[in-house]
Amino acid sequence: MKKRIVDLEKMKRLRKERMSLEDMSKQLGYSSPNGYYYLEVGRSKISAEMLAEVAQILDVEIEDLYKEI
């Protein structure tokens, strides 16, 4: 059975197509862009709730933010 993980590269690419790092951070309630940046580069783990918020902001399905390994 294949595992699915969050595709951080795709998440970053989709965000860059739609908005700046600063705008995404603000929409998610971060006081600075670093909070979201750390999620995008894998320095912080992303919760299921946060992933759902990111998907909603990016106007994609949550499944679109996963990849099989």
PDB file of N, CA, C and O in Angstrom, chain B, residues numbered from 101:
ATOM      1  N   MET B 101       0.838  -1.182   0.000  1.00  0.00           N
ATOM      2  CA  MET B 101       0.000   0.000   0.000  1.00  0.00           C
ATOM      3  C   MET B 101       0.887   1.250   0.000  1.00  0.00           C
ATOM      4  O   MET B 101       1.856   1.329   0.755  1.00  0.00           O
ATOM      5  N   LYS B 102       0.555   2.204  -0.833  1.00  0.00           N
ATOM      6  CA  LYS B 102       1.340   3.426  -0.939  1.00  0.00           C
ATOM      7  C   LYS B 102       0.949   4.404   0.163  1.00  0.00           C
ATOM      8  O   LYS B 102      -0.212   4.487   0.564  1.00  0.00           O
ATOM      9  N   LYS B 103       1.952   5.142   0.641  1.00  0.00           N
ATOM     10  CA  LYS B 103       1.712   6.179   1.637  1.00  0.00           C
ATOM     11  C   LYS B 103       1.482   7.504   0.932  1.00  0.00           C
ATOM     12  O   LYS B 103       1.996   7.746  -0.161  1.00  0.00           O
ATOM     13  N   ARG B 104       0.702   8.353   1.578  1.00  0.00           N
ATOM     14  CA  ARG B 104       0.481   9.695   1.055  1.00  0.00           C
ATOM     15  C   ARG B 104       1.028  10.698   2.060  1.00  0.00           C
ATOM     16  O   ARG B 104       0.817  10.577   3.267  1.00  0.00           O
ATOM     17  N   ILE B 105       1.728  11.679   1.538  1.00  0.00           N
ATOM     18  CA  ILE B 105       2.245  12.749   2.377  1.00  0.00           C
ATOM     19  C   ILE B 105       1.876  14.084   1.742  1.00  0.00           C
ATOM     20  O   ILE B 105       1.539  14.154   0.560  1.00  0.00           O
ATOM     21  N   VAL B 106       1.945  15.135   2.543  1.00  0.00           N
ATOM     22  CA  VAL B 106       1.668  16.467   2.023  1.00  0.00           C
ATOM     23  C   VAL B 106       2.774  16.838   1.040  1.00  0.00           C
ATOM     24  O   VAL B 106       3.959  16.695   1.338  1.00  0.00           O
ATOM     25  N   ASP B 107       2.377  17.308  -0.116  1.00  0.00           N
ATOM     26  CA  ASP B 107       3.316  17.725  -1.160  1.00  0.00           C
ATOM     27  C   ASP B 107       3.647  19.205  -0.938  1.00  0.00           C
ATOM     28  O   ASP B 107       2.971  20.091  -1.461  1.00  0.00           O
ATOM     29  N   LEU B 108       4.690  19.450  -0.160  1.00  0.00           N
ATOM     30  CA  LEU B 108       5.055  20.816   0.199  1.00  0.00           C
ATOM     31  C   LEU B 108       5.463  21.644  -1.013  1.00  0.00           C
ATOM     32  O   LEU B 108       5.181  22.840  -1.070  1.00  0.00           O
ATOM     33  N   GLU B 109       6.118  21.023  -1.972  1.00  0.00           N
ATOM     34  CA  GLU B 109       6.518  21.749  -3.182  1.00  0.00           C
ATOM     35  C   GLU B 109       5.296  22.220  -3.963  1.00  0.00           C
ATOM     36  O   GLU B 109       5.266  23.346  -4.461  1.00  0.00           O
ATOM     37  N   LYS B 110       4.297  21.361  -4.068  1.00  0.00           N
ATOM     38  CA  LYS B 110       3.072  21.735  -4.780  1.00  0.00           C
ATOM     39  C   LYS B 110       2.325  22.814  -4.015  1.00  0.00           C
ATOM     40  O   LYS B 110       1.798  23.754  -4.611  1.00  0.00           O
ATOM     41  N   MET B 111       2.279  22.680  -2.688  1.00  0.00           N
ATOM     42  CA  MET B 111       1.609  23.671  -1.856  1.00  0.00           C
ATOM     43  C   MET B 111       2.260  25.042  -2.058  1.00  0.00           C
ATOM     44  O   MET B 111       1.565  26.051  -2.182  1.00  0.00           O
ATOM     45  N   LYS B 112       3.580  25.073  -2.090  1.00  0.00           N
ATOM     46  CA  LYS B 112       4.306  26.325  -2.294  1.00  0.00           C
ATOM     47  C   LYS B 112       4.044  26.878  -3.699  1.00  0.00           C
ATOM     48  O   LYS B 112       3.814  28.076  -3.861  1.00  0.00           O
ATOM     49  N   ARG B 113       4.078  26.016  -4.706  1.00  0.00           N
ATOM     50  CA  ARG B 113       3.850  26.456  -6.087  1.00  0.00           C
ATOM     51  C   ARG B 113       2.453  27.051  -6.248  1.00  0.00           C
ATOM     52  O   ARG B 113       2.288  28.104  -6.864  1.00  0.00           O
ATOM     53  N   LEU B 114       1.453  26.376  -5.695  1.00  0.00           N
ATOM     54  CA  LEU B 114       0.078  26.873  -5.784  1.00  0.00           C
ATOM     55  C   LEU B 114      -0.066  28.209  -5.068  1.00  0.00           C
ATOM     56  O   LEU B 114      -0.733  29.117  -5.565  1.00  0.00           O
ATOM     57  N   ARG B 115       0.553  28.327  -3.911  1.00  0.00           N
ATOM     58  CA  ARG B 115       0.486  29.587  -3.170  1.00  0.00           C
ATOM     59  C   ARG B 115       1.137  30.706  -3.965  1.00  0.00           C
ATOM     60  O   ARG B 115       0.590  31.807  -4.037  1.00  0.00           O
ATOM     61  N   LYS B 116       2.300  30.448  -4.566  1.00  0.00           N
ATOM     62  CA  LYS B 116       2.999  31.477  -5.341  1.00  0.00           C
ATOM     63  C   LYS B 116       2.184  31.923  -6.550  1.00  0.00           C
ATOM     64  O   LYS B 116       2.258  33.084  -6.952  1.00  0.00           O
ATOM     65  N   GLU B 117       1.407  31.010  -7.133  1.00  0.00           N
ATOM     66  CA  GLU B 117       0.558  31.353  -8.280  1.00  0.00           C
ATOM     67  C   GLU B 117      -0.587  32.269  -7.872  1.00  0.00           C
ATOM     68  O   GLU B 117      -1.112  33.018  -8.696  1.00  0.00           O
ATOM     69  N   ARG B 118      -0.975  32.210  -6.603  1.00  0.00           N
ATOM     70  CA  ARG B 118      -2.178  32.913  -6.165  1.00  0.00           C
ATOM     71  C   ARG B 118      -1.916  34.123  -5.275  1.00  0.00           C
ATOM     72  O   ARG B 118      -2.673  35.094  -5.317  1.00  0.00           O
ATOM     73  N   MET B 119      -0.852  34.079  -4.466  1.00  0.00           N
ATOM     74  CA  MET B 119      -0.635  35.161  -3.505  1.00  0.00           C
ATOM     75  C   MET B 119       0.778  35.127  -2.948  1.00  0.00           C
ATOM     76  O   MET B 119       1.533  34.176  -3.154  1.00  0.00           O
ATOM     77  N   SER B 120       1.105  36.183  -2.246  1.00  0.00           N
ATOM     78  CA  SER B 120       2.426  36.274  -1.631  1.00  0.00           C
ATOM     79  C   SER B 120       2.459  35.473  -0.328  1.00  0.00           C
ATOM     80  O   SER B 120       1.422  35.103   0.224  1.00  0.00           O
ATOM     81  N   LEU B 121       3.649  35.225   0.133  1.00  0.00           N
ATOM     82  CA  LEU B 121       3.846  34.560   1.419  1.00  0.00           C
ATOM     83  C   LEU B 121       3.214  35.387   2.539  1.00  0.00           C
ATOM     84  O   LEU B 121       2.600  34.839   3.454  1.00  0.00           O
ATOM     85  N   GLU B 122       3.368  36.696   2.458  1.00  0.00           N
ATOM     86  CA  GLU B 122       2.810  37.591   3.469  1.00  0.00           C
ATOM     87  C   GLU B 122       1.288  37.500   3.505  1.00  0.00           C
ATOM     88  O   GLU B 122       0.696  37.426   4.582  1.00  0.00           O
ATOM     89  N   ASP B 123       0.649  37.504   2.331  1.00  0.00           N
ATOM     90  CA  ASP B 123      -0.814  37.426   2.277  1.00  0.00           C
ATOM     91  C   ASP B 123      -1.325  36.099   2.831  1.00  0.00           C
ATOM     92  O   ASP B 123      -2.308  36.077   3.572  1.00  0.00           O
ATOM     93  N   MET B 124      -0.671  34.996   2.481  1.00  0.00           N
ATOM     94  CA  MET B 124      -1.082  33.690   2.997  1.00  0.00           C
ATOM     95  C   MET B 124      -0.934  33.659   4.510  1.00  0.00           C
ATOM     96  O   MET B 124      -1.820  33.177   5.217  1.00  0.00           O
ATOM     97  N   SER B 125       0.174  34.167   5.001  1.00  0.00           N
ATOM     98  CA  SER B 125       0.417  34.184   6.443  1.00  0.00           C
ATOM     99  C   SER B 125      -0.672  34.965   7.169  1.00  0.00           C
ATOM    100  O   SER B 125      -1.177  34.522   8.201  1.00  0.00           O
ATOM    101  N   LYS B 126      -1.028  36.116   6.634  1.00  0.00           N
ATOM    102  CA  LYS B 126      -2.076  36.941   7.248  1.00  0.00           C
ATOM    103  C   LYS B 126      -3.414  36.214   7.255  1.00  0.00           C
ATOM    104  O   LYS B 126      -4.122  36.231   8.262  1.00  0.00           O
ATOM    105  N   GLN B 127      -3.768  35.575   6.142  1.00  0.00           N
ATOM    106  CA  GLN B 127      -5.054  34.877   6.065  1.00  0.00           C
ATOM    107  C   GLN B 127      -5.139  33.723   7.061  1.00  0.00           C
ATOM    108  O   GLN B 127      -6.224  33.369   7.523  1.00  0.00           O
ATOM    109  N   LEU B 128      -3.980  33.139   7.389  1.00  0.00           N
ATOM    110  CA  LEU B 128      -3.956  32.030   8.344  1.00  0.00           C
ATOM    111  C   LEU B 128      -3.784  32.504   9.785  1.00  0.00           C
ATOM    112  O   LEU B 128      -3.780  31.694  10.712  1.00  0.00           O
ATOM    113  N   GLY B 129      -3.643  33.815   9.974  1.00  0.00           N
ATOM    114  CA  GLY B 129      -3.559  34.367  11.320  1.00  0.00           C
ATOM    115  C   GLY B 129      -2.170  34.453  11.920  1.00  0.00           C
ATOM    116  O   GLY B 129      -2.029  34.679  13.121  1.00  0.00           O
ATOM    117  N   TYR B 130      -1.143  34.276  11.105  1.00  0.00           N
ATOM    118  CA  TYR B 130       0.227  34.408  11.609  1.00  0.00           C
ATOM    119  C   TYR B 130       0.587  35.885  11.729  1.00  0.00           C
ATOM    120  O   TYR B 130       0.161  36.703  10.914  1.00  0.00           O
ATOM    121  N   SER B 131       1.371  36.219  12.748  1.00  0.00           N
ATOM    122  CA  SER B 131       1.785  37.609  12.936  1.00  0.00           C
ATOM    123  C   SER B 131       2.950  37.988  12.023  1.00  0.00           C
ATOM    124  O   SER B 131       3.213  39.170  11.801  1.00  0.00           O
ATOM    125  N   SER B 132       3.644  36.980  11.498  1.00  0.00           N
ATOM    126  CA  SER B 132       4.725  37.237  10.543  1.00  0.00           C
ATOM    127  C   SER B 132       4.722  36.131   9.490  1.00  0.00           C
ATOM    128  O   SER B 132       4.150  35.064   9.714  1.00  0.00           O
ATOM    129  N   PRO B 133       5.351  36.377   8.352  1.00  0.00           N
ATOM    130  CA  PRO B 133       5.398  35.359   7.296  1.00  0.00           C
ATOM    131  C   PRO B 133       6.152  34.093   7.690  1.00  0.00           C
ATOM    132  O   PRO B 133       5.947  33.040   7.087  1.00  0.00           O
ATOM    133  N   ASN B 134       7.021  34.183   8.694  1.00  0.00           N
ATOM    134  CA  ASN B 134       7.815  33.020   9.081  1.00  0.00           C
ATOM    135  C   ASN B 134       6.969  31.829   9.504  1.00  0.00           C
ATOM    136  O   ASN B 134       7.338  30.688   9.231  1.00  0.00           O
ATOM    137  N   GLY B 135       5.849  32.068  10.161  1.00  0.00           N
ATOM    138  CA  GLY B 135       5.003  30.966  10.617  1.00  0.00           C
ATOM    139  C   GLY B 135       4.566  30.067   9.478  1.00  0.00           C
ATOM    140  O   GLY B 135       4.679  28.844   9.566  1.00  0.00           O
ATOM    141  N   TYR B 136       4.070  30.667   8.413  1.00  0.00           N
ATOM    142  CA  TYR B 136       3.645  29.867   7.266  1.00  0.00           C
ATOM    143  C   TYR B 136       4.843  29.347   6.485  1.00  0.00           C
ATOM    144  O   TYR B 136       4.824  28.217   5.996  1.00  0.00           O
ATOM    145  N   TYR B 137       5.874  30.157   6.367  1.00  0.00           N
ATOM    146  CA  TYR B 137       7.083  29.734   5.651  1.00  0.00           C
ATOM    147  C   TYR B 137       7.622  28.433   6.242  1.00  0.00           C
ATOM    148  O   TYR B 137       8.013  27.532   5.501  1.00  0.00           O
ATOM    149  N   TYR B 138       7.646  28.332   7.565  1.00  0.00           N
ATOM    150  CA  TYR B 138       8.152  27.119   8.215  1.00  0.00           C
ATOM    151  C   TYR B 138       7.311  25.898   7.850  1.00  0.00           C
ATOM    152  O   TYR B 138       7.846  24.794   7.751  1.00  0.00           O
ATOM    153  N   LEU B 139       6.020  26.074   7.650  1.00  0.00           N
ATOM    154  CA  LEU B 139       5.168  24.964   7.199  1.00  0.00           C
ATOM    155  C   LEU B 139       5.534  24.565   5.776  1.00  0.00           C
ATOM    156  O   LEU B 139       5.665  23.383   5.459  1.00  0.00           O
ATOM    157  N   GLU B 140       5.696  25.564   4.933  1.00  0.00           N
ATOM    158  CA  GLU B 140       5.949  25.332   3.514  1.00  0.00           C
ATOM    159  C   GLU B 140       7.276  24.619   3.251  1.00  0.00           C
ATOM    160  O   GLU B 140       7.396  23.853   2.294  1.00  0.00           O
ATOM    161  N   VAL B 141       8.258  24.871   4.097  1.00  0.00           N
ATOM    162  CA  VAL B 141       9.576  24.253   3.886  1.00  0.00           C
ATOM    163  C   VAL B 141       9.787  23.026   4.762  1.00  0.00           C
ATOM    164  O   VAL B 141      10.854  22.414   4.726  1.00  0.00           O
ATOM    165  N   GLY B 142       8.778  22.663   5.547  1.00  0.00           N
ATOM    166  CA  GLY B 142       8.866  21.448   6.348  1.00  0.00           C
ATOM    167  C   GLY B 142       9.545  21.600   7.692  1.00  0.00           C
ATOM    168  O   GLY B 142       9.829  20.596   8.346  1.00  0.00           O
ATOM    169  N   ARG B 143       9.811  22.809   8.123  1.00  0.00           N
ATOM    170  CA  ARG B 143      10.429  23.023   9.439  1.00  0.00           C
ATOM    171  C   ARG B 143       9.415  22.871  10.559  1.00  0.00           C
ATOM    172  O   ARG B 143       9.787  22.579  11.695  1.00  0.00           O
ATOM    173  N   SER B 144       8.150  23.063  10.257  1.00  0.00           N
ATOM    174  CA  SER B 144       7.054  22.838  11.204  1.00  0.00           C
ATOM    175  C   SER B 144       6.093  21.840  10.579  1.00  0.00           C
ATOM    176  O   SER B 144       5.905  21.821   9.363  1.00  0.00           O
ATOM    177  N   LYS B 145       5.489  21.016  11.416  1.00  0.00           N
ATOM    178  CA  LYS B 145       4.501  20.062  10.906  1.00  0.00           C
ATOM    179  C   LYS B 145       3.174  20.774  10.701  1.00  0.00           C
ATOM    180  O   LYS B 145       2.796  21.659  11.468  1.00  0.00           O
ATOM    181  N   ILE B 146       2.483  20.369   9.655  1.00  0.00           N
ATOM    182  CA  ILE B 146       1.188  20.970   9.352  1.00  0.00           C
ATOM    183  C   ILE B 146       0.086  20.055   9.870  1.00  0.00           C
ATOM    184  O   ILE B 146       0.080  18.855   9.595  1.00  0.00           O
ATOM    185  N   SER B 147      -0.838  20.631  10.618  1.00  0.00           N
ATOM    186  CA  SER B 147      -1.953  19.854  11.159  1.00  0.00           C
ATOM    187  C   SER B 147      -3.013  19.651  10.081  1.00  0.00           C
ATOM    188  O   SER B 147      -3.019  20.336   9.058  1.00  0.00           O
ATOM    189  N   ALA B 148      -3.893  18.712  10.326  1.00  0.00           N
ATOM    190  CA  ALA B 148      -4.989  18.456   9.388  1.00  0.00           C
ATOM    191  C   ALA B 148      -5.873  19.693   9.252  1.00  0.00           C
ATOM    192  O   ALA B 148      -6.333  20.019   8.158  1.00  0.00           O
ATOM    193  N   GLU B 149      -6.103  20.374  10.364  1.00  0.00           N
ATOM    194  CA  GLU B 149      -6.936  21.577  10.340  1.00  0.00           C
ATOM    195  C   GLU B 149      -6.280  22.682   9.512  1.00  0.00           C
ATOM    196  O   GLU B 149      -6.940  23.358   8.723  1.00  0.00           O
ATOM    197  N   MET B 150      -4.981  22.852   9.703  1.00  0.00           N
ATOM    198  CA  MET B 150      -4.259  23.881   8.955  1.00  0.00           C
ATOM    199  C   MET B 150      -4.228  23.534   7.470  1.00  0.00           C
ATOM    200  O   MET B 150      -4.378  24.415   6.624  1.00  0.00           O
ATOM    201  N   LEU B 151      -4.036  22.261   7.150  1.00  0.00           N
ATOM    202  CA  LEU B 151      -4.031  21.842   5.748  1.00  0.00           C
ATOM    203  C   LEU B 151      -5.383  22.131   5.101  1.00  0.00           C
ATOM    204  O   LEU B 151      -5.443  22.552   3.946  1.00  0.00           O
ATOM    205  N   ALA B 152      -6.456  21.909   5.835  1.00  0.00           N
ATOM    206  CA  ALA B 152      -7.794  22.203   5.322  1.00  0.00           C
ATOM    207  C   ALA B 152      -7.953  23.701   5.066  1.00  0.00           C
ATOM    208  O   ALA B 152      -8.546  24.097   4.063  1.00  0.00           O
ATOM    209  N   GLU B 153      -7.431  24.531   5.961  1.00  0.00           N
ATOM    210  CA  GLU B 153      -7.498  25.984   5.765  1.00  0.00           C
ATOM    211  C   GLU B 153      -6.690  26.410   4.544  1.00  0.00           C
ATOM    212  O   GLU B 153      -7.141  27.236   3.750  1.00  0.00           O
ATOM    213  N   VAL B 154      -5.495  25.843   4.399  1.00  0.00           N
ATOM    214  CA  VAL B 154      -4.644  26.162   3.249  1.00  0.00           C
ATOM    215  C   VAL B 154      -5.360  25.782   1.955  1.00  0.00           C
ATOM    216  O   VAL B 154      -5.380  26.563   1.003  1.00  0.00           O
ATOM    217  N   ALA B 155      -5.943  24.594   1.919  1.00  0.00           N
ATOM    218  CA  ALA B 155      -6.666  24.145   0.726  1.00  0.00           C
ATOM    219  C   ALA B 155      -7.815  25.093   0.399  1.00  0.00           C
ATOM    220  O   ALA B 155      -8.038  25.425  -0.765  1.00  0.00           O
ATOM    221  N   GLN B 156      -8.537  25.523   1.417  1.00  0.00           N
ATOM    222  CA  GLN B 156      -9.662  26.433   1.194  1.00  0.00           C
ATOM    223  C   GLN B 156      -9.171  27.772   0.636  1.00  0.00           C
ATOM    224  O   GLN B 156      -9.750  28.302  -0.313  1.00  0.00           O
ATOM    225  N   ILE B 157      -8.118  28.308   1.218  1.00  0.00           N
ATOM    226  CA  ILE B 157      -7.580  29.585   0.749  1.00  0.00           C
ATOM    227  C   ILE B 157      -7.069  29.471  -0.686  1.00  0.00           C
ATOM    228  O   ILE B 157      -7.257  30.382  -1.492  1.00  0.00           O
ATOM    229  N   LEU B 158      -6.423  28.347  -0.999  1.00  0.00           N
ATOM    230  CA  LEU B 158      -5.886  28.140  -2.347  1.00  0.00           C
ATOM    231  C   LEU B 158      -6.956  27.686  -3.339  1.00  0.00           C
ATOM    232  O   LEU B 158      -6.694  27.581  -4.537  1.00  0.00           O
ATOM    233  N   ASP B 159      -8.163  27.417  -2.835  1.00  0.00           N
ATOM    234  CA  ASP B 159      -9.285  26.984  -3.663  1.00  0.00           C
ATOM    235  C   ASP B 159      -8.978  25.670  -4.382  1.00  0.00           C
ATOM    236  O   ASP B 159      -9.196  25.535  -5.586  1.00  0.00           O
ATOM    237  N   VAL B 160      -8.463  24.698  -3.603  1.00  0.00           N
ATOM    238  CA  VAL B 160      -8.199  23.351  -4.108  1.00  0.00           C
ATOM    239  C   VAL B 160      -8.760  22.347  -3.110  1.00  0.00           C
ATOM    240  O   VAL B 160      -9.056  22.695  -1.967  1.00  0.00           O
ATOM    241  N   GLU B 161      -8.901  21.112  -3.545  1.00  0.00           N
ATOM    242  CA  GLU B 161      -9.306  20.040  -2.644  1.00  0.00           C
ATOM    243  C   GLU B 161      -8.102  19.637  -1.792  1.00  0.00           C
ATOM    244  O   GLU B 161      -6.960  19.731  -2.241  1.00  0.00           O
ATOM    245  N   ILE B 162      -8.359  19.193  -0.575  1.00  0.00           N
ATOM    246  CA  ILE B 162      -7.266  18.755   0.299  1.00  0.00           C
ATOM    247  C   ILE B 162      -6.446  17.671  -0.388  1.00  0.00           C
ATOM    248  O   ILE B 162      -5.220  17.660  -0.282  1.00  0.00           O
ATOM    249  N   GLU B 163      -7.107  16.771  -1.082  1.00  0.00           N
ATOM    250  CA  GLU B 163      -6.417  15.670  -1.760  1.00  0.00           C
ATOM    251  C   GLU B 163      -5.382  16.174  -2.770  1.00  0.00           C
ATOM    252  O   GLU B 163      -4.394  15.494  -3.047  1.00  0.00           O
ATOM    253  N   ASP B 164      -5.620  17.372  -3.316  1.00  0.00           N
ATOM    254  CA  ASP B 164      -4.685  17.943  -4.284  1.00  0.00           C
ATOM    255  C   ASP B 164      -3.348  18.316  -3.650  1.00  0.00           C
ATOM    256  O   ASP B 164      -2.361  18.525  -4.355  1.00  0.00           O
ATOM    257  N   LEU B 165      -3.315  18.398  -2.328  1.00  0.00           N
ATOM    258  CA  LEU B 165      -2.092  18.792  -1.630  1.00  0.00           C
ATOM    259  C   LEU B 165      -1.281  17.593  -1.143  1.00  0.00           C
ATOM    260  O   LEU B 165      -0.306  17.757  -0.410  1.00  0.00           O
ATOM    261  N   TYR B 166      -1.682  16.394  -1.548  1.00  0.00           N
ATOM    262  CA  TYR B 166      -0.962  15.176  -1.167  1.00  0.00           C
ATOM    263  C   TYR B 166      -0.255  14.575  -2.372  1.00  0.00           C
ATOM    264  O   TYR B 166      -0.617  14.830  -3.520  1.00  0.00           O
ATOM    265  N   LYS B 167       0.758  13.772  -2.081  1.00  0.00           N
ATOM    266  CA  LYS B 167       1.407  12.967  -3.113  1.00  0.00           C
ATOM    267  C   LYS B 167       1.660  11.582  -2.539  1.00  0.00           C
ATOM    268  O   LYS B 167       1.806  11.415  -1.328  1.00  0.00           O
ATOM    269  N   GLU B 168       1.709  10.598  -3.417  1.00  0.00           N
ATOM    270  CA  GLU B 168       2.001   9.224  -3.002  1.00  0.00           C
ATOM    271  C   GLU B 168       3.498   9.007  -3.019  1.00  0.00           C
ATOM    272  O   GLU B 168       4.214   9.530  -3.872  1.00  0.00           O
ATOM    273  N   ILE B 169       3.959   8.217  -2.050  1.00  0.00           N
ATOM    274  CA  ILE B 169       5.392   7.875  -2.020  1.00  0.00           C
ATOM    275  C   ILE B 169       5.557   6.381  -2.029  1.00  0.00           C
ATOM    276  O   ILE B 169       6.683   5.884  -2.008  1.00  0.00           O
TER     277      ILE B 169
END
